[in-house]
Amino acid sequence: MNFIIYDLEATCWDFNSDQYEQETIEIGAVMMNRFGEQLGEFNKFIRPILHPTLSAYCYELTSIDQVLINRSDTFPRVIDSFKEWIGYFDEEEYVLCSWGSFDRKQFIRDCQLHDLEWEWAEKHLNIKQQYQEMKRLHRSCSMSRALRAEGIEALGTKHRGIDDARNLVEIFLKFRDEWVV
């Protein structure tokens, strides 16, 4: 079984955005085998269709440039590449692993938006929830806080999918044999 440690970045606004549907704009992922060996990385940007122009807040938060987004494929093409990369079409065994449930739910929302099947995204390990249980924390914590607590230096740019995925790998590896799939 392969573990797909991933992080998504999505469209966002600096106001109550209940009327705005978020769309994925970056998928960053690292594939690990059951022995903790890295098998590869996946990093793609996605052009949203509902709100194709990123808000200033989104750019400030993620540092994802509008020009980069404009040059990117839409979700259906990128998600096909991602599913091919994880081995979905070859029936490879995998589990998607993210910090919290937002990323799994966002994959499902994007698939529904584009009338794509989404059941493949249900094989999910919520590292944040299991970390909270392992550490007997009364409430959840941010990935940044967990990295600090574990003595792991965060690398890269915060709120960039691939960098957050790489940092999450460090937490994943530290407790590799303790995750419940």
Contacts in CASP RR format, 6 or more apart in sequence:
PFRMAT RR
TARGET T0000
AUTHOR 0000-0000-0000
METHOD contacts of the structure
MODEL  1
MNFIIYDLEATCWDFNSDQYEQETIEIGAVMMNRFGEQLGEFNKFIRPIL
HPTLSAYCYELTSIDQVLINRSDTFPRVIDSFKEWIGYFDEEEYVLCSWG
SFDRKQFIRDCQLHDLEWEWAEKHLNIKQQYQEMKRLHRSCSMSRALRAE
GIEALGTKHRGIDDARNLVEIFLKFRDEWVV
1 33 0 8 1.000
1 34 0 8 1.000
1 93 0 8 1.000
1 94 0 8 1.000
1 95 0 8 1.000
1 181 0 8 1.000
2 31 0 8 1.000
2 32 0 8 1.000
2 33 0 8 1.000
2 34 0 8 1.000
2 39 0 8 1.000
2 86 0 8 1.000
2 87 0 8 1.000
2 92 0 8 1.000
2 93 0 8 1.000
2 94 0 8 1.000
2 95 0 8 1.000
3 31 0 8 1.000
3 32 0 8 1.000
3 33 0 8 1.000
3 34 0 8 1.000
3 36 0 8 1.000
3 94 0 8 1.000
3 95 0 8 1.000
3 97 0 8 1.000
3 125 0 8 1.000
3 172 0 8 1.000
4 29 0 8 1.000
4 30 0 8 1.000
4 31 0 8 1.000
4 86 0 8 1.000
4 94 0 8 1.000
4 95 0 8 1.000
4 96 0 8 1.000
4 97 0 8 1.000
5 29 0 8 1.000
5 30 0 8 1.000
5 31 0 8 1.000
5 32 0 8 1.000
5 97 0 8 1.000
5 98 0 8 1.000
5 127 0 8 1.000
5 165 0 8 1.000
5 168 0 8 1.000
5 169 0 8 1.000
5 172 0 8 1.000
6 27 0 8 1.000
6 28 0 8 1.000
6 29 0 8 1.000
6 30 0 8 1.000
6 42 0 8 1.000
6 96 0 8 1.000
6 97 0 8 1.000
6 98 0 8 1.000
6 103 0 8 1.000
6 161 0 8 1.000
6 165 0 8 1.000
7 28 0 8 1.000
7 29 0 8 1.000
7 98 0 8 1.000
7 99 0 8 1.000
7 103 0 8 1.000
7 161 0 8 1.000
7 162 0 8 1.000
7 164 0 8 1.000
7 165 0 8 1.000
7 168 0 8 1.000
8 24 0 8 1.000
8 26 0 8 1.000
8 27 0 8 1.000
8 28 0 8 1.000
8 98 0 8 1.000
8 102 0 8 1.000
8 103 0 8 1.000
8 106 0 8 1.000
8 107 0 8 1.000
8 161 0 8 1.000
9 24 0 8 1.000
9 25 0 8 1.000
9 26 0 8 1.000
9 62 0 8 1.000
9 64 0 8 1.000
9 159 0 8 1.000
9 160 0 8 1.000
9 161 0 8 1.000
10 22 0 8 1.000
10 23 0 8 1.000
10 24 0 8 1.000
10 25 0 8 1.000
10 106 0 8 1.000
11 20 0 8 1.000
11 22 0 8 1.000
11 23 0 8 1.000
11 25 0 8 1.000
11 48 0 8 1.000
11 50 0 8 1.000
11 51 0 8 1.000
11 54 0 8 1.000
11 55 0 8 1.000
11 58 0 8 1.000
12 22 0 8 1.000
12 55 0 8 1.000
12 57 0 8 1.000
12 58 0 8 1.000
12 61 0 8 1.000
12 62 0 8 1.000
13 20 0 8 1.000
13 55 0 8 1.000
13 57 0 8 1.000
13 58 0 8 1.000
14 55 0 8 1.000
14 56 0 8 1.000
14 57 0 8 1.000
20 50 0 8 1.000
20 51 0 8 1.000
21 50 0 8 1.000
21 109 0 8 1.000
21 113 0 8 1.000
22 106 0 8 1.000
22 109 0 8 1.000
23 46 0 8 1.000
23 48 0 8 1.000
23 49 0 8 1.000
23 50 0 8 1.000
23 51 0 8 1.000
23 75 0 8 1.000
23 110 0 8 1.000
23 113 0 8 1.000
24 46 0 8 1.000
24 48 0 8 1.000
24 75 0 8 1.000
24 106 0 8 1.000
24 107 0 8 1.000
24 110 0 8 1.000
25 45 0 8 1.000
25 46 0 8 1.000
25 47 0 8 1.000
25 48 0 8 1.000
25 54 0 8 1.000
25 58 0 8 1.000
25 62 0 8 1.000
25 64 0 8 1.000
25 69 0 8 1.000
26 43 0 8 1.000
26 44 0 8 1.000
26 45 0 8 1.000
26 46 0 8 1.000
26 62 0 8 1.000
26 64 0 8 1.000
26 160 0 8 1.000
26 161 0 8 1.000
26 162 0 8 1.000
27 42 0 8 1.000
27 43 0 8 1.000
27 44 0 8 1.000
27 46 0 8 1.000
27 78 0 8 1.000
27 82 0 8 1.000
27 161 0 8 1.000
28 41 0 8 1.000
28 42 0 8 1.000
28 43 0 8 1.000
28 44 0 8 1.000
28 161 0 8 1.000
28 162 0 8 1.000
28 164 0 8 1.000
28 165 0 8 1.000
29 41 0 8 1.000
29 42 0 8 1.000
29 43 0 8 1.000
29 82 0 8 1.000
29 85 0 8 1.000
29 86 0 8 1.000
29 162 0 8 1.000
29 165 0 8 1.000
30 38 0 8 1.000
30 40 0 8 1.000
30 41 0 8 1.000
30 42 0 8 1.000
30 165 0 8 1.000
30 166 0 8 1.000
30 169 0 8 1.000
31 38 0 8 1.000
31 39 0 8 1.000
31 40 0 8 1.000
31 41 0 8 1.000
31 42 0 8 1.000
31 85 0 8 1.000
31 86 0 8 1.000
32 38 0 8 1.000
32 39 0 8 1.000
32 169 0 8 1.000
32 172 0 8 1.000
32 173 0 8 1.000
33 39 0 8 1.000
36 173 0 8 1.000
36 176 0 8 1.000
38 169 0 8 1.000
41 162 0 8 1.000
41 165 0 8 1.000
41 166 0 8 1.000
42 81 0 8 1.000
42 82 0 8 1.000
42 85 0 8 1.000
43 161 0 8 1.000
43 162 0 8 1.000
44 72 0 8 1.000
44 73 0 8 1.000
44 78 0 8 1.000
44 81 0 8 1.000
44 82 0 8 1.000
45 64 0 8 1.000
45 68 0 8 1.000
45 69 0 8 1.000
45 71 0 8 1.000
45 72 0 8 1.000
45 78 0 8 1.000
46 69 0 8 1.000
46 72 0 8 1.000
46 73 0 8 1.000
46 74 0 8 1.000
46 75 0 8 1.000
46 78 0 8 1.000
47 69 0 8 1.000
47 70 0 8 1.000
47 71 0 8 1.000
47 72 0 8 1.000
47 73 0 8 1.000
47 74 0 8 1.000
48 69 0 8 1.000
48 75 0 8 1.000
49 74 0 8 1.000
49 75 0 8 1.000
49 113 0 8 1.000
50 113 0 8 1.000
52 69 0 8 1.000
52 70 0 8 1.000
53 66 0 8 1.000
54 64 0 8 1.000
54 66 0 8 1.000
54 69 0 8 1.000
58 64 0 8 1.000
59 65 0 8 1.000
59 66 0 8 1.000
61 159 0 8 1.000
62 159 0 8 1.000
62 160 0 8 1.000
63 157 0 8 1.000
63 159 0 8 1.000
63 160 0 8 1.000
64 160 0 8 1.000
72 78 0 8 1.000
74 114 0 8 1.000
75 110 0 8 1.000
75 113 0 8 1.000
75 114 0 8 1.000
75 116 0 8 1.000
76 114 0 8 1.000
76 116 0 8 1.000
79 107 0 8 1.000
79 110 0 8 1.000
79 111 0 8 1.000
79 116 0 8 1.000
83 89 0 8 1.000
83 120 0 8 1.000
86 92 0 8 1.000
86 94 0 8 1.000
86 96 0 8 1.000
87 94 0 8 1.000
88 94 0 8 1.000
88 120 0 8 1.000
94 123 0 8 1.000
95 123 0 8 1.000
95 124 0 8 1.000
95 125 0 8 1.000
95 181 0 8 1.000
96 103 0 8 1.000
96 104 0 8 1.000
96 107 0 8 1.000
96 121 0 8 1.000
96 123 0 8 1.000
96 124 0 8 1.000
96 125 0 8 1.000
97 124 0 8 1.000
97 125 0 8 1.000
97 127 0 8 1.000
97 168 0 8 1.000
97 172 0 8 1.000
97 179 0 8 1.000
98 104 0 8 1.000
98 124 0 8 1.000
98 125 0 8 1.000
98 126 0 8 1.000
98 127 0 8 1.000
98 128 0 8 1.000
98 168 0 8 1.000
99 127 0 8 1.000
99 128 0 8 1.000
99 143 0 8 1.000
99 164 0 8 1.000
99 168 0 8 1.000
100 126 0 8 1.000
100 127 0 8 1.000
100 128 0 8 1.000
100 129 0 8 1.000
100 140 0 8 1.000
101 124 0 8 1.000
101 126 0 8 1.000
101 129 0 8 1.000
104 121 0 8 1.000
104 122 0 8 1.000
104 124 0 8 1.000
104 126 0 8 1.000
107 118 0 8 1.000
107 121 0 8 1.000
108 118 0 8 1.000
108 121 0 8 1.000
108 122 0 8 1.000
110 116 0 8 1.000
111 117 0 8 1.000
111 118 0 8 1.000
111 121 0 8 1.000
112 118 0 8 1.000
125 179 0 8 1.000
125 180 0 8 1.000
125 181 0 8 1.000
127 168 0 8 1.000
127 171 0 8 1.000
127 172 0 8 1.000
127 179 0 8 1.000
128 140 0 8 1.000
128 141 0 8 1.000
128 143 0 8 1.000
128 146 0 8 1.000
129 140 0 8 1.000
130 178 0 8 1.000
130 179 0 8 1.000
130 180 0 8 1.000
131 137 0 8 1.000
131 141 0 8 1.000
131 146 0 8 1.000
131 171 0 8 1.000
131 175 0 8 1.000
132 139 0 8 1.000
132 140 0 8 1.000
132 141 0 8 1.000
134 175 0 8 1.000
134 178 0 8 1.000
135 149 0 8 1.000
141 149 0 8 1.000
143 164 0 8 1.000
143 167 0 8 1.000
143 168 0 8 1.000
143 171 0 8 1.000
144 154 0 8 1.000
144 158 0 8 1.000
146 171 0 8 1.000
147 153 0 8 1.000
147 154 0 8 1.000
147 167 0 8 1.000
147 170 0 8 1.000
147 171 0 8 1.000
148 154 0 8 1.000
150 170 0 8 1.000
150 171 0 8 1.000
150 174 0 8 1.000
152 167 0 8 1.000
152 170 0 8 1.000
152 171 0 8 1.000
152 174 0 8 1.000
154 167 0 8 1.000
155 163 0 8 1.000
155 166 0 8 1.000
155 167 0 8 1.000
156 163 0 8 1.000
156 166 0 8 1.000
156 167 0 8 1.000
157 163 0 8 1.000
158 164 0 8 1.000
172 179 0 8 1.000
END
